[in-house]
Amino acid sequence: MADILVSVLIEPLLNKLISITLKEINGVWGVKDELTKLHRTLVTIKAVLNVADKKQVEDEAVRLWLRDFNDVVYDIEDIFDEFEYEVLRRQLEKKDGS
């Protein structure tokens, strides 16, 4: 189940973060350091989820925590979506202004 959790919850966030970084907005808005920290945090979360998933079989508290964590991941994904939208909006404004 850890592989499923990691794939379903964390991998899309990592991919989105990489996508945002590749668009080079990090240098434009001065958020490069924050995106780097966020990437490290997501990699750490991925590792913690792998351990937690193995423990959830025998620990109800871990199982409940993993369920609640799902909501947090969706909130993070929403923030990434909003950020990516803002990047695209600014790129379009820049094109229209040229």
C-alpha positions as CSV (number, residue, x, y, z in Angstrom):
1,M,0.0,0.0,0.0
2,A,2.9,2.4,0.5
3,D,3.7,2.3,-3.1
4,I,0.1,3.2,-3.9
5,L,0.1,6.1,-1.3
6,V,3.3,7.4,-2.6
7,S,2.3,7.2,-6.2
8,V,-1.2,8.6,-5.7
9,L,-0.4,11.3,-3.2
10,I,3.2,12.4,-3.4
11,E,4.4,11.7,-6.9
12,P,1.9,14.1,-8.5
13,L,3.1,16.8,-6.1
14,L,6.7,16.2,-6.9
15,N,5.9,16.2,-10.6
16,K,4.0,19.4,-10.3
17,L,6.9,21.0,-8.4
18,I,9.3,19.9,-11.0
19,S,7.0,21.3,-13.7
20,I,6.8,24.7,-12.0
21,T,10.6,24.8,-11.5
22,L,11.2,23.9,-15.2
23,K,9.1,26.9,-16.2
24,E,11.8,29.0,-14.4
25,I,9.4,31.0,-12.4
26,N,11.4,30.4,-9.4
27,G,14.0,33.0,-10.4
28,V,11.4,35.5,-11.5
29,W,9.5,35.6,-8.2
30,G,12.4,34.9,-6.0
31,V,11.0,31.6,-4.7
32,K,13.8,29.3,-5.8
33,D,15.0,28.6,-2.3
34,E,11.4,27.9,-1.1
35,L,10.8,25.5,-4.0
36,T,14.0,23.7,-3.2
37,K,13.0,23.4,0.5
38,L,9.6,22.2,-0.6
39,H,11.0,19.6,-2.9
40,R,13.2,18.2,0.0
41,T,10.2,18.2,2.3
42,L,8.1,16.3,-0.2
43,V,10.9,13.7,-0.6
44,T,11.1,13.3,3.2
45,I,7.3,13.0,3.4
46,K,7.5,10.2,0.7
47,A,10.0,8.3,2.9
48,V,7.8,8.8,6.0
49,L,4.8,7.5,4.2
50,N,6.6,4.4,3.2
51,V,7.5,3.7,6.9
52,A,4.0,4.7,8.1
53,D,2.3,2.4,5.6
54,K,4.2,-0.6,6.9
55,K,3.2,0.3,10.5
56,Q,-0.5,0.9,9.7
57,V,-1.2,-2.8,9.6
58,E,-0.6,-3.0,13.3
59,D,-1.2,0.6,14.5
60,E,-4.7,2.1,14.2
61,A,-3.4,5.6,15.0
62,V,-1.0,5.4,12.0
63,R,-3.9,4.3,9.8
64,L,-6.0,7.3,10.9
65,W,-3.0,9.6,10.5
66,L,-2.6,8.4,6.9
67,R,-6.2,9.0,6.2
68,D,-6.0,12.6,7.5
69,F,-2.8,13.1,5.6
70,N,-4.6,12.6,2.4
71,D,-6.6,15.8,3.0
72,V,-3.4,17.7,3.6
73,V,-1.9,16.4,0.3
74,Y,-5.0,17.6,-1.6
75,D,-4.7,21.0,0.0
76,I,-1.1,21.2,-1.1
77,E,-2.0,20.2,-4.6
78,D,-4.6,23.0,-4.7
79,I,-1.9,25.5,-3.8
80,F,0.4,24.2,-6.5
81,D,-2.5,24.4,-9.0
82,E,-3.2,28.1,-8.0
83,F,0.5,28.9,-8.3
84,E,0.8,27.3,-11.7
85,Y,-2.3,29.1,-12.8
86,E,-0.7,32.4,-11.7
87,V,2.5,31.6,-13.6
88,L,0.5,31.0,-16.8
89,R,-1.6,34.1,-16.3
90,R,1.5,36.2,-15.9
91,Q,3.1,34.7,-19.0
92,L,0.0,35.5,-21.0
93,E,-0.1,39.0,-19.7
94,K,3.5,39.4,-20.7
95,K,2.9,38.1,-24.2
96,D,-0.1,40.4,-24.6
97,G,1.9,43.4,-23.4
98,S,4.8,42.7,-25.9
